[in-house]
Amino acid sequence: MAPFRLLTIALAHLTLAAAQISSWSPETGKLGNATIVENNPPGVTYIATLPTDSASNIRGTISATANPDGIGVKLTVNFTNFPTTGGPFAYHLHANPVSPDGNCNSTLGHLDPFIRGESTICNKSIPQTCQVGDLSGKHGKITSDPFSTAYVEEFASTFMGVGSFFGNRSLVIHDVNKTRLTCANFTMEQPDGPKSSTNSSSPIPFTGHASRIHATISISWLLLVGFLLI
């Protein structure tokens, strides 16, 4: 077979390999994949309590406590009194706190420091590609009443000052049509004393490096191309 023909075949295989690598990579955010948070302050707890004076009858809390090793946070979710229609219900961390008038629209969109967007549905088998705030996308929607669950969320943070920090943000519950049903701000739990509201200023832009999944091309193809180019 002519060297030019062999070179053409080799380049075709390299192109296919590159396309496969691209399809394997789960990076969907403009800043890459979400990164696992490893510096959460141990023992710090934030809690969001749904209001009892809103138009919604949904009640409950979600609390988040940093793990002892600082990696991820344990979320404990307890909600009840959902509407009989409109489910399954979703719940998310939102970018802004709830305004003083209780308007859930003031919370803006999901917490999304890696700029992923919502056009692509979260694939919970690769949670690093989901929005940081898409809790129900990564851990399951609300399908029962009452609803209780607990899990470790590796990509949200209780470390103030990073883009994935949610202590100065909010929780929002949606129906199947994405209508916002109820919402609440997070507050820090004090071991001996009242709850403390955290700073509700605009979130600090994320400037860290996203984790990346790398793939390698078989060395044999590289050697073949090098041989043909000699």
N, C-alpha and C positions, 0 to 999 in steps of 0.2 A: 504493500500500500504506500502511495506517495507520501513523503513527509508533510506536504501541505494538507493532505487529507487527514493524516493523523493529528496534526495541529488543530484542524477544524473540529474534529471529534473531541479532543481534549478540552478545548475552550468551551464547547457545548456542555460537557459534563461539569466544568467549573461553574458555568453560568447556572446550571440546574442546582448544583450544590449551594451556591450563594442564595438562590431563591428559596431553597428549603430552609437554610439557616434563618433567613428573614421571616419565614412563616412560623418557625419554631419560637422565635423570640416573642415573649408576651408583653413587651414594652408598648404601652398604649398612651402613656402620658407624654406631653411635650418634653418633660424633664426626666423621662424614663420610668422605671418601676418605682413603686413606693418602697422605702427602706424600713427594715425592722428597727424600732427604737430601742436602744440599749442603755440609755442614761436617764430613765425615769426615776425620780426620787422615791426610794422605797417607802411604802406605807402611806403615801399621800393619797387621799381619797377625794374625788369629786362626785357630786350627786345632782341629778336633775329631777325635780318633783313636779309632776303635772299639776296645773292649777285647778282649784275647785270652784273658781268663780267665772269660768269661761262658758261659752255656749256648748262645749263638748262635755259629754258625761264620762269620757275616758279618764281613768285615774291610775296612779302608780308612780313608780320611780325607776331610775336607772342609775346605778352607782359604778364607779370605776376606781380601782385601787391598783397602784403600781406593784408589780411583783417584787419580791425581796431582792432578786438579782438585777432589777432595773430593766429587764427585757419585757416589753409589752405591758399591758394592763389587763386585769381581770374585770370583766363587766358582768354585773348581776342585774338582770332585767325582771321587773314585776309590773305587769299592766293588767287592767281589768275593765269591764263594763264597755266593751266595744259595741258599735252598731251591729245589728243583725244582718245588714247588707253592706256591700262595699269592700269586702275583703277579697283576698288576703291583704293585710295591712303592712306597710313598709315603715321603717323608722331609720333616721339618719342623723349624723352630726352635721349641723349646718354652720356656714362660715361666720355668721354674725349672731350676736345675742338678740333676744326678743326685745322689742322696744317697750317702753314703759306702759303703753296702751294695750299690750298683749297681742299685737298684730303679728301673726306668724309669717306674713310675707316679708317682714322686716329682717328676717334671718337670712335672706338671699338664698343662694344655692348650697349644694352639699360642700362639706369641707374637702377641698381638692387641691392641695399644695403642689401636686405634680402635674396639674393642668390636663387631666385626662378627659373630662367632659362626660356627658351622660348618653351620648348617641349610641354607644355600644354597651349592651347589657353586661353586667359584672359576671365573670366566670369564677365561681367560688373555689374551683379547683386550683386556680392560680391567683390568689387574693392580692398578690403584690401588683397586679395589673388593674385592680379596681380602685375607685375613689377611696381615699382614706375614710371619709365619712359615711360610706355606704355600708352600714352595719348589717342591715337585713339582706343585702346582696351577698355579703360574704358569709353570714351566719344563719340565714333563714328568715323568712317573713313571719308575721304574726298570723297564725292559723287556728288559734284556740282562744277561748275566753273562760277563765282568766289565762294569761300567758306568762310563763316564767321560764327563764333560761339563764345559763351562766357560761361564759367562755373567755378565753384569752384572746385579746385583740393586739396583734403585734405591731401594727402600723400607726396607731393613734398614740398620742403622747400626753403625759401630765407634766412634762418639763417645759416651763414657761419660756417663750422666746423662739421656739421652732415652729415651722409651718404646720406641723401635725398636732400642735398643742390645741386642746379643746376646752380647757378650763375657763376660758373667757367667751365661750361660744354657746351653742344651744342644741337641743334635741327637738326634732319635729317628727310627728306621726302623720302618714299619708294614707288615703284610701287607694283602691286599685286604679283610680283615674288620676292619681297624683294630687288630689285635693288635700290641702293641709287641714287636718282635723284639730290638732292641739300641739302645743309646744311649751318648752320650759328652758330656762337658763341653767347652766351648771354653776354650782357654788362649791367652795372647798369646805370639807368637813374638818372641824377643829376637834382634837382629842378631848379637850376640856373647855368647852365654851360654845358660843353660838357659831353658826355658819358664817363664812366670810365670802363675800362676792369678790371674784377676781376681776382684774382690769378688763374692761370691755372695749378697749381701743382696737383699732383695725389690726388684723393679724400681720405679723412680720413676714415678708415674702420669703419663700423657701430658697435657699442658696446652696444647699448641700449637693452631694453627688448621688445620683440614683444608682442603685445596684443594677448590674447588667448580666445577662446570661450569654455566655460566649460558646461558640461552636468552632470546631476545627475541620479543615478540609484534609482529606487523606494525602499524606506526603507523597504517595505514589504518583498522583496526578501532577503535583508540582515538579517532581523529578522528570516525568514524561515531557512536560512542556519545556523544561530546561534543556533536555536532550535534543528536542526537535528544533530548538532555536539556535543550537550550536552550529 
